[in-house]
């Protein structure tokens, strides 16, 4: 399984491992203040359909286990998003720290990911789309989701939970009232169910970072609702100057061999944020020119 990444020439991997990672190491880009926040989804063999490796959202247990053991042996320790923000504020040396995040709330986090994390002495934050978390496990598109009992059990073991909205909606397509519901009701539901404060939000789908008005509106709304930080799909390591509600992350899946994972952790993948941003910017402007309505942006 690990060999697959070598068999498929991926431009992003080649540029990262052989060009950008060596440059990042040479320049020593702010190791102390740049922290990798890794994004996982499902820890399973299920591929959720045939998609490009870049978009895979599963990591088989064997590969996840290898990645976690490598992290431990490389001397990494996990911190929470709250600890990350505190570290940024107090300019702590955050070398060899990593934040592990899991989006959506798949049941395999309970059955497969957590036992490995526990063995490695790691902790993590799981972001729940609360409509899919019930007293009995729900299956959506072939994937099983956590139950509230499992969530509470994991919380007792030190796992942190955040909101990933209620329905896993594309928030930019919604009006203000619906956005309030997705952000507010999911937070309220998790807090009621686990009896603890929810600090973090994970933006579902691609963050429309090219849309400054929407991003500011959403950040204000998150702050007003009592969130203190959040993560997004923007590529890169988290830095003190990042907007705290949309921290960039590094997506990891079954295609990440250890060389690519190491490069990502050490800043070799951060360059991809530029093509990602340019793609979004171009797409946004083409859509505007094609007459698609973004009227709501100004009123949010
Ligand atoms: Zn998601």
Boltz pocket constraint, residues with backbone or C-beta under 6 A from the ligand:
constraints:
  - pocket:
      binder: B
      contacts: [[A, 103], [A, 104], [A, 164], [A, 168], [A, 203], [A, 204], [A, 205]]
      max_distance: 6.0
